[in-house]
Amino acid sequence: MSDTELAESPSDDQDYGDPRTYDPDFQGPTSDRSCTDLLCCVIFTLFVMGYILLGLVAWIHGDPRRVAYPTDSQGHFCGQKGTPNENKTILFYFNLFRCTSPSMMLKLQCPTTQICVSRCPEKFLTYLEMRFLNKKDKTQWEYYRQFCKATASPAKSLSDLLSRGDCPPAVYPSRPFLQRCLPDFSTINRTLIVGSRMQFDDGSGKSRNIIELREAANGIGKILDARTIGLKVFEDYTTTWKWILIGLTVAMALSWIFLMLLRFTAGFLFWVFMFGVLGIIGYGIWYCYVEYIGLQHKPQSAIMIYDIGIQTAINMIFHLKQTWFSMMIILCVIEAIIIIVLIFLRRRIRVAIILLKEGSKAIGYIPSTLVYPVVTFVLLSICISYWAVTAIFLATSGVPIFKVMVPEGGCIHEDETCDPEVFPETHIPVVCPGASCNFAFYGARSVYHEYIIVFQIYNLFAFLWLVNFVIALGQCTLAGAFASYYWAMRKPEDIPRYPLFLAFGRAVRYHTGSLAFGSLILASVQMFKVIIEYLDSRLKKAQNSVARFLQCCLRCCFWCLEKMVKFLNRNAYIMIALYGKNFCASTRDAFYLLMRNILKVAVTDEVTHFILLLGKILVSGIVGVLAFLLFTERLQEIVEGPTTLNYYWVPFLTLVLGSYLIAHGFFSVYSMCVETIFICFCEDLERNDGSAEKPYFVTPSLHRILTKKRPAPQRQRE
C-alpha cells in the first residue's frame, strides 16, 4: 500500500463516532476542568494508606537479620556485631548425616545441633581419635573444642558424649559455603580414596562412605536452595554496587547524548542505531560461537569445579555448550528479524524519522521534559524499595520456635515444641537420651502470622498498582506538556510558561482517580499473569501435554491483553490531558479517533517505536558489553574490576536491565511526544480545514509527510 493510500484513509466513519468539529475557542488542553473518577480516587487513597499501615506492621514484627545471618540451635545469629557470636560467622552441623531425614524439607531445618564457629574443620578427626591423640599432644582438645558447645567438657566415653550432646562425634574437612561448613570433597579425594569407595568412621562407631556424606550435603543443599541464590547474589551486589552505579550513570549519559543528537541529526542517528545494534548482536553471535567451539574440546568433568551435588542450574547453565549454542541461534534469529524489518519498512522509517524530528522541536521548546524521566525513576525506585523491604519484613516475621530433636530418633517427644531455658529440668532428657531443644524456625500463632501469605499478595498487588500509577502520571503529564506545544499557533510565543509543571498539576489535582482507574485495570491483568506463572511453576510436573498447551494459550492471551490495555491506557491519558474527561470517556474517544485514522496509526506508532527500540538496545548493549568484559576480567589491563564474584552474570544482567530501563525512561519522552503529536494531528485535521478561518496548527513539514498534500501558502503557520 502506498503512502498516498495511507493518507487517504477515511475520517468520517460513523461506526466510530462523529469527527471533531471546529471550535474557535479551543487552543490546547482544556483549563476548565473538574475532578474525574472520584470513587476510584478514594479507593486508591484508602488502598495506599492500608499499604503504608501494612509496611509499619511488618516493620514491627519482621527482622531482616534472619535472612542475612545463619541461626544456631539457640536461636542466635552467627556473625552479628555486638553478640558473643560476632567473630563466629559460620554455622557448623554436629551430625551432618541427620540432614538426610525425609522430614527435614518440611521443617526447613536440619534436625541436629548447630553452633556458630569462626572457621571450619580442616581434617578428619573423630572424638575418640582426639582423646587418644590428646594424651600425647594436649592441643588436640583445644582444636576440637572449638566445634563443641561453649560449656563442653571432655566426655569419658562415646556413650557419655552422645548422651550429653556437647560435641560432635566427628569432624570432616570442610569449607564455608553460604556461611555453612560443608564437606570439602576436593580435600577428601586427595587423601582418603580407597578404590572406588571412600570409607571412614563417623565417630559413633558406624562406617560411612563418601556417597552417604554427599547425600547429607545434598540435604543441606535442599534447605539452602531457596536461600542460595539470594545470599550469593546479595554478596555479589555488595562487591559490585559501585560498578553498577557507574554503569547506570554511563547509560544515563548515553541516553542524554542520543536524545540531544536526535534534536539535530535524527536521520544520521537512525543509521548509528541500526549498525550499532547489528554490530553488538554480531559480537554476541561470535562470542557464543567461540565459547561453544572451546567447550567442544573440553571434558565435562573439568566443568564441575565444586561438585558436591548442590550446584544450582543457574550456576552451571553458562558452562554448558548446549546453552552457548542455543544463545547463538537465538541471536542469529534476532539479527535476521531486524534486517528483514529494516528492509520491508524502509519507506515507513522515513516517515517515522520526520515525526522524530518534529518531536525534537517540541522537546527543544520544552527541555524540562528531558528531566521528568528522573522524577519517574525516583518514584519507581521508592515503590520498588518499599515493596522489597516490606516483602522481606513480612517473610521474617515471627519469633524463634524450638523443637525437641533426638540424634538417633525414635523418641515419643521428638518434634515437640520446647523452651531451651527450662528444657534441661524436664523429664524429656531422661526419657530420650541425647535429646536437645534446638531452634527450628521463625513463626507464631497470632492472627497476623496466619495471614502472612495474604499480606504478601496484597504487597505484590499494591506494588503493581503503584508502579503503573507512577507511569500513568508521567504519561499524562508529558502528554499535557506536548499538547500545549502542538496547539500553540505561534511557536514558541503561544506556548504557556512552565507547561510541564502545569500539566503535572492538572493531572494530580483533577485526574488522580482516572489515572488510578487505568492503573488498576493494568495491575489486575499483570496480577493474573503472576498467578498463572506461579501455578505453572508449582504444577509443572503434574501437568499433561493438554494442560501445558492450555497453560501456554492462557499465558499468550494475557500477554496480548496486557499489550492492548497498555496501548489503550496510553492514548486515554493523552485524551485526559487534552479534555479532562473521565477514564472511560477518554478511552472511548481515543479508540474512536484512532479507528478513524487506523492506517496512519500503522505508520506512525509501531515504526517509531521500532526506531526508539533500536536506541534502547544500543544503549543497553554498549553498557552490557563493557560490563561483560569487566566482570569476566577481560579488562584487567585497563581497569581492575571485581575478581571474587560468585555469579558474574548477576551484576551483568543487572546493568543490562537497568540500562535498558533508563534508556526506556528517556526514550519514552520521545515516544510520548510522537504519540501526543499524532493524536493532536488527527484532531487538527478533523477540526480545521487549512483555510484562513480554520488554519491548521500542524507544521508544514509534518502535514506534508502525513497527508502528501502541501497546504496553501496562506495556511502555513509555524
N, C-alpha and C positions, 0 to 999 in steps of 0.2 A: 504494500500500500504506500503510495507516495505521500510526501509531506503536504501537498495541496489537498489531497483527500482527507488527511488528518485535520487540516484547518477548517474543512467544511463540514464538520460533524454537526448534527442537529442540536439546536439550543432551545427549542420550543416544544419539546415532547411533553404533552400534557400528563403522561403517566407519571412523571417525576416532578410534579408541582409546576406552578407558574413561575416564569422567569422574573427577575427583579425589574422594577420599573424605575424610571428617572425620578430622583429626589434632589431638588436643588439645595436642600439643607444638609445633605449627607456629605461630610468631609472627613470621614475616618471613624475610628472607634467611638461608639455612642457614649456620650458623657452622662446622659440622664439614665441612670440605672437603679435597680433595686436588688435586694438580696435574693438569690435563687437557691432552690432545693434546701430550704431551712431545716426540714426534718432530718435529712442526711447530715447536715452540718451539726445538729445537736447530737445525733448518734455518734458521729465521728469524734466530737469533743468528749463525750462520755467514754468512748472506747479508749481514747488516748489517756484520759485520767485513770481508767482502770489499768491500763498498761503501766503507767507510772507507779500505781499502787502495787501491782504485781512485782515490779522491779524492787521496790522497797522491802516487800515481804521476803522475796528471795534473798536479798542482801542480808536480812536479819538472820535467816535460817541457814544460808549456804556458807561454805568455806572452800574457796578455790585452792587452798593449800593441799586438799585431798587429791587434786589432780597432779600437782607439781611434785609432791613428795610421796614416797612409799611409806607404808604404815606397818609397824611391828605388831607383835601379838598383844601388846599392852595398849594399842591404840595411839602410840606416839609416832610422830613424824620423824623420818630419817633425814638428817642434814639441815633441819630447821635452825636458824640462828636463835640464840638465847635459850636453848634447851640442852639437856645433857647429851643429846644426840647430834649436837651441832657439827662435830667433826666426824660423825659416823653417817656417811651419806648413802651407804649401800645396804640392801636388805639381804640377809643370809637365812637359808632354809635349813632347819635341823635335819630333817629326813626328806630328801627330795623324792624318794620313791612313793611317799604318800600322795604326791601330786598326780598320780595316775588314777586316783579314785574316781568312779563314774559320777559321784555326786558333786565333784569339785566344780564342774561347769555350772551347776545350778546355784552354788554358793559364791562363785567367782572368787574363791579364796582357797588356797592350798591348806588342807587340814593338818598342819604341822606347826610346831613352834617356830617363830620368826623373830630375829633380832636385828638390830642395826649394827653394822661393823664399819670400820674405817678402810679395810681392804679385804680382798677375797683370799681364800686359801691358795697356796702355791704348790702344794704337794699332796699326795695320798698319805693319809695318816688316820688309823683307827685309834679309838680311845685306849684300847688295850696295848697297842704298839707304843702309844705315847707314854703310858705308865712304865712300860719296860725300858724305853729309851731314857726316861726321866731319871731313872736310877743312876745312869752314867752321866747324863747331861741335864742339869736342873733347869735349863732354859726351855726344855720341851713343853713343860706345863705352862710357862709364860706365853709361849707361842699358841698353845691350844686353847687357853682360857679366853683369848680374845674372841673366840667363836662360841663362847658359853654365856649364860646369863651373868649379870653383874654380881649376883650373890652366890655364884657357883663355888664349890669347894671340891677337892678330889674325892671321887667315889671309891669305895673299897672293892667293888666287883661290878661286873657288867649288869647284873640284875638290879643292883643298887642304883646304877647310873640310869637305867631305863625307867625305874620307878620314880626317881626324883625328877627326871626330865630337865636337868640343869644344863647339860651339854649334849652335843650331837654325838651319836655313836661313831661317826667317821666324817672326815672332811675330804673333799676332792679338789684337785687343781681346777680353779675357776677363774673367770674374768668378768668384770662388770658388763652387764647388758641391760640397758634401761634401768640402771641403778639396782639391779638384782645380780647376785652371784649365780652364774650358770656355768656348767661344766665346760672347760676348755678342751675340746676334743683334739685340737692340734697337739697339745701337750700330751694328752693320753696316748695318742697314736705313736708318738715318738718314743714312749717309754714302756708301755705295758701291753703291746700286742702279742698275743700267743696264738700263732697260726692265723686262722681267720676269725677267731673269737678272742675277746679280752675278758679274763676272769679276775675278780677282785672280791675282797671281803668288805661287806657294808658296815662292819663294826658291831653288828648284833648277832654274829655267828652264822649269817647266811652268805652264800656265794652268789655273786651277781655278775652280769656281763655287760658289755657296752651297749647292747640293744636295749636292755632294761633301763639303763641310765639315760639313753637317748629318748626313750618313751617318757621318762619322768620329766626331762627337759621340755619335751613337746607339750606335756601337761601344763607346765608353767607358761609355755608359749601361747596356749589356748586362753589362759587367763589374761595374758598381756596383749592378746591380739587386738582388742578394742583400744588399748592404750598405746600400743607400739608406735603406730603411725603418728598419733598426736604428739607424743612426747619427743620423738626424734625430729618431727617437723618443727616443734617448738624450739628444740636445740639448734636446728639449722637457722631458724629465724633470728635467734639471739646472736648467731655468728655473722649473719649476712645482712642484718637490718640496715646498716649504713650503706652497703652497696645497693640494696633495694631502693632506698631513698634517692641515692644518686641516679639510678636508672630511671626512676619515675620522674625525676627532675629533667633528665635528658629527654624523656618522652614528651614532657610538657613543653620544653623549649622547641623541640622539633615540630610539635603541633602548632605552636605560635608562629614559627618561621613559615610553615606551609600555608597557614591562613593569611599571613602578610603577603606571601608571593601570589596567592590566588587573587589578591586585590589587583595585581598588575599584570601577571602572566599566567592566566588560567589555562590557556591552551598549551603553553610550554610545560606547565606543571603537570598536566594530564599525562604527557609523554614520560615525565620523570616518574610519576606514579606507576605507569604501565610497565616500563622497563625495570624499575626498581623492584616491583613485586615479582615479576617474572624472573629476575636475577636471584632474588632471595629464595624463591621456591626452587629454582635450579640448583642453588647451592645446597639446599636441603636434600634434593634428589641425589646429588653427587656424594654428599656425606653419608647418607643411608647406604648407598651402593658400596662405598669404601668399607664401612663397618660390616656389611653383610659378607663381602669377599674376605675380610680379615677373619671373621668368625668361622668361615668355611674350613680354614686350616687349623683351627684351634680346638683341642679336645674339650668335650663337655665338662670333664672333671675340673679343668682349670677355671671354669666359670664359678664353681661353687666355692667361694672364698671362705665362708664361715658356715659350713654345712653341719648345723645342729638340728636341722629339721624344722626350724621355726621361722625361716626367712619367708617374708610375705611375697605375694605375687608381684606387688608393685615394685619391690626392691630388685627382683630378678628379671622383670619384663624387658628392661632396657639392655639386658645381656643376652637375649635370645636372638639368634639370627633370623628366625621367622618374623619377629617383630620389626626388625630393620627392613626386611624385605616388604612387609605389609605397608610400613610407612612410606617406603619408596614408591610403591604402586599408588598409594593414596595421593601423594604429592604429584605424581605424573598425571593422574586423572584431573586434579585441580588445575595444574598448568594447562592441560589441553582444554578444559572448560573455559578458562579465562581467555585463551587465544581464540576459541570459536566465538565466544560472546563479543569480543572486540571486533572480529571480522564482520559479524552479522549486524552489529549495532553501530557501525562506524558513522552512518549519517545521523542517527539519533544522538550520538555522543556530541556531534557538533551543536545540536540544539541545546543539549544539557550544558555545554561549556558557555554558551551565551547566557543561559539562566544563572550560572555561577558568577559570571561577570556582573550581571545585574545585582545578584546578591552581594557581591563585593562592594558595589556602590552603596547599597543600603547599610552594610556594616561599616563602611568608611564614614558615613554620615552619623552613625550611632556606634562609635567604638566601644562604648560601655558594654555592649552585648558580648564582646570577647572576654569580659571579666566575669560575666554571670556564670559560666561553667565552673569557676572556682567556688562560687556560692553553692551551687548544686553539689559539687564534690564534697564540700564541708558538711552540708546537711546529710548527704548519703553516708558519709563516714560516721556521723553521730548515730544514725539509725543502725548501721551495721555493728558499731561498737556496743551500743546499748543491747541489741539483740544477742550478741555473742556473750557479753558479760552476764546478762540475765539467764541465758541458757546454762552457763557454767555454774552459776549460783543455784539454779534450780536442780541441776544434776548432782550437786554436792550438798544438798540439804539433808539434815538428819544428825543423829548423834551416834557414837560408836556402839555397835551391838556385839556382845561377846557370846561365844558358843563353847560348849564343852567339847573338847577334842581329845581322842584317845589314840596313842601311837599305833596300836595293833587293831583297833576297832573291836566291835562285838560287845560294847557296853550298853546297858539299857538307858543310860543317861546321855549318851553321845548325841550331840547336836542340840542339846537343851540350852536355853538362854541362861546365862550365869553372870555373876558380879565378881570381877577379879579381886576386889578388896576383901571379900568375905569367903571366897572360894576355898582357901586352904583350911578353914574351920568347918566346912561342911562335911557330910558323910561321903560325898562323891569320890574324893581321892582314895578313900578306904575301899569302897565298892569297886572302883575302876582304877587299878594301879597304873600310874603313869598319866592319868588324865590331867588336862590343863584347861584353864579358862582363857581362850585366845580370842583376839579381835577377829570378827567375821566380815562385817560390812557396816555401812552407814545407813541409818534408817530410823523410823519411828512409826507409831501407830496413830498419830493425830489425823484430823480431817485434812489438814494441809498436805501431809505426806501421801494420803490416799489419792489425791488428785494431782499429783506431780505431772503425770502424763497429759492431763487436760490442760494444765498450765503451760506445758511445753508447746502444745498445739496452739494455744492462744498466743503464745510468744511468737511462734512462726507466722501465724496469720497476721498479727499486728505488724510484724516486720515487713511482710509483703505489701500490706496496705499503706504503711508509711512511706516505703520506698517508691511505690507507684504514685503516691500523692506528691512527693517531692519532685518527681519527674514531670508530673502533670502541671504543677505550679510553674516549673521552668518553661514548659512548652507554651502555656497560656501567657506568661509574661513576655517571652520573646515574640510570640505572635502579635501581641498588642503593640509592642515597640515597632516591629517591621510593618504592621498595618498603618501606623502613624506615618511612616516614611512613604508608603505607596500612595496614600490618599492625600498627600501634600501636592498641590498643583505646582507650586514653585519650590523646587528643592535646592538648597536646604532651608530657604526662608520660612516656609509654612510648616516645617516640622516643629512640633511643640518642644519646649525645653524639657530636658530630662525625660524623654519618652519611656525609657526602661523603668525608671522609678515610678512614673505614673501608671504604667501597665502593671507593675508588681502590686502597687497599692490597690488598684481596681480588682485584681484577681483575689487578693487576700480579703479585702473588705466586703466584696459583693458575691464572690463565687467560690468560697471555700466549700460550700455544700455541693456544688456541681462538680468541682474537681474531686471531692471525696467520693461522690457517686460513681464517676467514671473509674476512679482508682479501685473502688470496692468491686466492681464487675471484673476488672482485670485480675485483682488479687484472688478472687474466688476461682477463676479459671486456673490460675497458677497453683492454687492450693489443691485443686483436684488433680493436677498433674503430679504434684508431690506425692499425694496419696496413692496414685496409680503406680508411680515408681517404687514407693515403699512396699506396696503389696506385691509387686512383681519380684522385688528382691527377696521377700520373705517366702513366697510361694513358688519360686523358680523351679525347685526340684520336684514339686508335686504337680506341676502343670504338664499336660499332654500337648501335642502339636496343635490341636484345635484351640486350646486355651491360650497358647502362646500367640497364635495368629490373631485371635480376638484382642488380646492384650496389645499387640502391635498396631492393630487398626484403631483401637481406642486411643493409644498414645499419639498416633498420627492425627486423628480428628481433633484432639485437644491442642495439638501444636498449630494446626490450621486455625482453630478457633481463637487461640491467643493472638496470632498474627492479625486476624481480621479485627479483633477487638482493639488492638493497638492502633491499627490504621484508622478505624472509625473514631476512636477517642482523640487521636491527634488532630484530625480535621474538626471534630466537635469543639475542641479547645480553641481553635482558630476562630470559629464562629462565635463562641462565647466571648472571646476578646473583642470581636467586632461589634456585636449587637447586644451582648449582655443577657441573652435568654438562658433558660434553664438547660440542663444537660440533654434531656430527651428531645426538646425542640431544636437545639443546636445540632444534635446528631442527625436528626431528620433533614434539616436544611442543608447540612454539609453533604449528606448522602445524595439528596436530590440534585444539588448543584454539580457534584462530581459525575453523576449519571448523565446529566445533560451535556457534559463535556468529557465523556468517557474516553474518547480517542486521544484527546490531549493529555489526559492523565497517564495513559500508557507511555507517552513520550517523555513527559517531564519527571514523573515520580521515580519510577524504577531505574531509569538510566542515570539520573542524577545521583540516586543512592548508590548505584554501582561505582560511579567515579569516586564518590566520597569513601566508599568501602575500600577501594584501592589505596587511598591515602591512609586510612586506618591500618590496613595490613602492612603498608610500608613502614609506618612509624613503629608498630609493634614488632615487625620483622627486623628492623635495624637494631632496636634495643635487644631483641631476643638473640640475634647472632652475637652481639657483643657480650651479653650475659652468658651465653653458652660457652664462648671461648674463655671467659673469665673463670667461670665456676668449674670448668673441666681442666683448668690450669694450663691453658694453651697460650696465655698472655703473660706468663711469669717473667719473661724478659722485659716486658714493657710495664706491666702493673702487677704487683704482688697481691693477688686476691686470696680468699679463704682456701685453706688446704685440708681442713678437717671436717668436711661435710659428710653427713650420713647419706643424704639423697641430694645430689646436685640438681635434680630436676625440680626440687621444691622451690628454691629461690628463682630458678629459671622460669618455671611456669607462672610463678607469682609476678615476675617482671613482665612476661609476655601478656598475661591477662590484664595486669594493672596498666601497662602501656596502651593496650587496646581500649580499655575503658576511658583512660584520659583522652586519647585521640578521639574516641567516640563522643566524649563530652564537648570537646572543642569543635569537631566537625558537625556535631548535631546543631550548632548555631547556624551553619550554612544550610543544613538540611531543613531546619525550621524556617529559615529565611526564604528558601526557594518555594517551599510548600505554601507559606503565607502569601508570597507574591503571586503564586499561581492562583490561589483561591480568590485573591483580590482582583486579579486579572479577569477571571471568569465573571465575577460580579460586575466589573467595569464594563465588559462587553455587553452585558445584559442591561445595565442601567443607562449607558450612553451609546451614542452612535457616531461620535467623532465630529459632529457639527460644531459650529461656533457656540450654539446654545447648550449643547451637551458634549463637551470635549472629553476625550479620553484622558485618564490620569496616567496611563501606561506610557513609558518612554518609547520613542520611535523604534529603537533597535529591537526591543522585546516584542513590540507589536508586529514588526515585520517578520521576525523569525517564527512567531506562533500562528500568525494568520496569513502569511505570504501576501499581504496587501500593504502597500505603502500608504499611510494616511496622507490626506491632503495637506499642503503646506500650512494652511491656516489652522489646522487641527493639532499640529505638532507643538507640544509644550513640554518643557523639561520641568 
